[in-house]
Amino acid sequence: MATSSIGVAVIGAGMAGKAHAAAYRNAPALYESVLPSVRLVSIADAYEPAGQAAAKRFGYSRHDTTWQAIAAADDIDVVSVVVANHLHREIVEGLLSAGKHVLCEKPLSDTLESARAMASAADSASTVARIGLTFRRSPGIAYIRDLIQTGQLGKVLHVSIRYWTDYAADPKSAISWRFKGPSGSGALADVGSHASYLAEFLAGTVTEVGGGRFATVIPQRPKPVGVVSGHGHAEVSDDYDTVDNDDYATFSLAFDSGAAGTIEVSRVAVGHANDLQIEVFAERGAAKFNQTRPAEIELFLTEGDPAQQGYRRIPLGNPHPYVAGGMPIDVAGVGFGQNEGFLFQARAFLEEVAGLDESISLPRNAGFAEGVHNMELLAAVAESERLGGAVVRLDD
Ligand SMILES: NC(=O)c1ccc[n+]([C@@H]2O[C@H](COP(=O)([O-])OP(=O)(O)OC[C@H]3O[C@@H](n4cnc5c(N)ncnc54)[C@H](O)[C@@H]3O)[C@@H](O)[C@H]2O)c1
């Protein structure tokens, strides 16, 4: 890597690729300017108009159509991999062997075998490899974690997480890579990867899952006429294809601490476009996060006059993680959302690549080992569902 500057590229210019592209653009201006200069070099997408449009929109110098072009480019140091899950392995392995620093989207891959191979490649590489489990950067979720880790909430007893989306609620929405793959690679891998990661981020290691139940409620979907990007609707043909994986998944969790939990995810929860809700119940209080109101949390503390107890709404601002000292308007009530999560994530990645000590940086992004662990948890859920809801123990 050139020490005086960092050259950045993004592979995939779809829904999340654009969030990565925008994040690298703004990351140097988040907090004080301690990063080397960041060069926005290229956006690569197999569908050339998408890469071209994104490069123009976000101010990247050029666009490419293959990951190999990014791997071969001497002016690129850092690469986000933001394509369909089954493409992660080949691209990430190729980039690592070309000496690039890699930030790969979640879930780490489409199969556990590939995820493990990627983690092994990352272990052997001299560059940094991280996974984009973006929600750990959500200030409200990070603050609830702080409340748990500092003991203010006391021992966690029960965690309930639901991640309801409705991007696939319309039976006429086009089939895409999201609907292909084995049982558990649908809503469970897509949004359940976030939910299950956050369950452990907040309440610690999960030892068992059970009650796995999946449903594919729309078994066939029309093929698109052209390309499909993200969750967006595309023009469709009269030709239908089979949906392989889950529209809905639910399961329970047992934590090492003794706490209990449940997770319910859906891509057919009509009316809930992007509804991640977390509730943590602990010995000295409870906390709620709701992604539809991401700049606040609700907090209940058992201390004080019982006649005045109840949940109170806490607007997130300068005293809270990530927001403190970062935002241009540095006060509570200004608001922020999911896009900022990618911004904090990109900043943390660039700080690590630049060699800034963690004591003066944001907390590091999750590593590939955590990505593998997350997929092991999801695989255990799929096994529970296969066994009719049986309890499945996660190996230590
Ligand atoms: N962290 C988050 O909150 C979050 C949110 C959404 C998606 N994701 C993850 O991001 C990844 C991409 O999801 P998405 O919704 O952006 O997908 P998408 O379908 O919108 O975009 C994928 C893009 O990749 C391009 N592409 C396909 N094959 C390619 C190749 N070989 N080389 C280069 N480009 C290629 C497609 O043309 C498309 O533009 C997935 O792993 C998904 O799980 C993460």
The ligand as an SDF file (V2000), in Angstrom:
LIG
                    3D

 44 48  0  0  0  0  0  0  0  0999 V2000
  -24.8290   -4.9140    5.6270 N   0  0  0  0  0  0  0  0  0  0  0  0
  -26.0550   -4.7020    5.1590 C   0  0  0  0  0  0  0  0  0  0  0  0
  -26.8770   -4.0560    5.8010 O   0  0  0  0  0  0  0  0  0  0  0  0
  -26.4270   -5.2440    3.8030 C   0  0  0  0  0  0  0  0  0  0  0  0
  -27.5570   -4.7730    3.1410 C   0  0  0  0  0  0  0  0  0  0  0  0
  -27.8600   -5.2990    1.8960 C   0  0  0  0  0  0  0  0  0  0  0  0
  -27.0690   -6.2730    1.3270 C   0  0  0  0  0  0  0  0  0  0  0  0
  -25.9860   -6.7310    2.0010 N   0  0  0  0  0  0  0  0  0  0  0  0
  -25.1160   -7.7560    1.4030 C   0  0  0  0  0  0  0  0  0  0  0  0
  -24.4490   -7.1680    0.2870 O   0  0  0  0  0  0  0  0  0  0  0  0
  -24.2690   -8.1390   -0.7430 C   0  0  0  0  0  0  0  0  0  0  0  0
  -24.9040   -7.6130   -2.0200 C   0  0  0  0  0  0  0  0  0  0  0  0
  -26.2970   -7.3930   -1.7990 O   0  0  0  0  0  0  0  0  0  0  0  0
  -27.0980   -6.3180   -2.6750 P   0  0  0  0  0  0  0  0  0  0  0  0
  -28.4490   -6.2220   -2.1150 O   0  0  0  0  0  0  0  0  0  0  0  0
  -26.3050   -5.0750   -2.8170 O   0  0  0  0  0  0  0  0  0  0  0  0
  -27.1440   -7.0990   -4.0700 O   0  0  0  0  0  0  0  0  0  0  0  0
  -27.6070   -6.5420   -5.4590 P   0  0  0  0  0  0  0  0  0  0  0  0
  -28.2140   -7.6770   -6.1850 O   0  0  0  0  0  0  0  0  0  0  0  0
  -28.3710   -5.2610   -5.2940 O   0  0  0  0  0  0  0  0  0  0  0  0
  -26.2410   -6.1100   -6.1560 O   0  0  0  0  0  0  0  0  0  0  0  0
  -25.2670   -7.0170   -6.5530 C   0  0  0  0  0  0  0  0  0  0  0  0
  -24.5130   -6.3880   -7.7240 C   0  0  0  0  0  0  0  0  0  0  0  0
  -23.4500   -7.2730   -8.0810 O   0  0  0  0  0  0  0  0  0  0  0  0
  -23.3150   -7.2600   -9.4910 C   0  0  0  0  0  0  0  0  0  0  0  0
  -22.5790   -8.4630   -9.8780 N   0  0  0  0  0  0  0  0  0  0  0  0
  -23.0630   -9.7030  -10.0970 C   0  0  0  0  0  0  0  0  0  0  0  0
  -22.0510  -10.5440  -10.4050 N   0  0  0  0  0  0  0  0  0  0  0  0
  -20.9070   -9.8020  -10.3310 C   0  0  0  0  0  0  0  0  0  0  0  0
  -19.5460  -10.0970  -10.5320 C   0  0  0  0  0  0  0  0  0  0  0  0
  -19.1340  -11.3410  -10.8340 N   0  0  0  0  0  0  0  0  0  0  0  0
  -18.6480   -9.0970  -10.4120 N   0  0  0  0  0  0  0  0  0  0  0  0
  -19.0420   -7.8470  -10.1100 C   0  0  0  0  0  0  0  0  0  0  0  0
  -20.3300   -7.5070   -9.9140 N   0  0  0  0  0  0  0  0  0  0  0  0
  -21.2460   -8.4810  -10.0200 C   0  0  0  0  0  0  0  0  0  0  0  0
  -24.7360   -7.1810   -9.9860 C   0  0  0  0  0  0  0  0  0  0  0  0
  -24.7950   -6.7080  -11.3300 O   0  0  0  0  0  0  0  0  0  0  0  0
  -25.3540   -6.2080   -8.9800 C   0  0  0  0  0  0  0  0  0  0  0  0
  -25.2940   -4.8610   -9.4140 O   0  0  0  0  0  0  0  0  0  0  0  0
  -24.8790   -9.4360   -0.2130 C   0  0  0  0  0  0  0  0  0  0  0  0
  -23.8680  -10.2100    0.3610 O   0  0  0  0  0  0  0  0  0  0  0  0
  -25.8540   -8.9580    0.8490 C   0  0  0  0  0  0  0  0  0  0  0  0
  -26.0980   -9.9370    1.8560 O   0  0  0  0  0  0  0  0  0  0  0  0
  -25.6480   -6.2270    3.2130 C   0  0  0  0  0  0  0  0  0  0  0  0
  1  2  1  0
  2  3  2  0
  2  4  1  0
  4  5  1  0
  4 44  2  0
  5  6  2  0
  6  7  1  0
  7  8  2  0
  8  9  1  0
  8 44  1  0
  9 10  1  0
  9 42  1  0
 10 11  1  0
 11 12  1  0
 11 40  1  0
 12 13  1  0
 13 14  1  0
 14 15  2  0
 14 16  1  0
 14 17  1  0
 17 18  1  0
 18 19  2  0
 18 20  1  0
 18 21  1  0
 21 22  1  0
 22 23  1  0
 23 24  1  0
 23 38  1  0
 24 25  1  0
 25 26  1  0
 25 36  1  0
 26 27  1  0
 26 35  1  0
 27 28  2  0
 28 29  1  0
 29 30  1  0
 29 35  2  0
 30 31  1  0
 30 32  2  0
 32 33  1  0
 33 34  2  0
 34 35  1  0
 36 37  1  0
 36 38  1  0
 38 39  1  0
 40 41  1  0
 40 42  1  0
 42 43  1  0
M  CHG  2   8   1  16  -1
M  END
$$$$
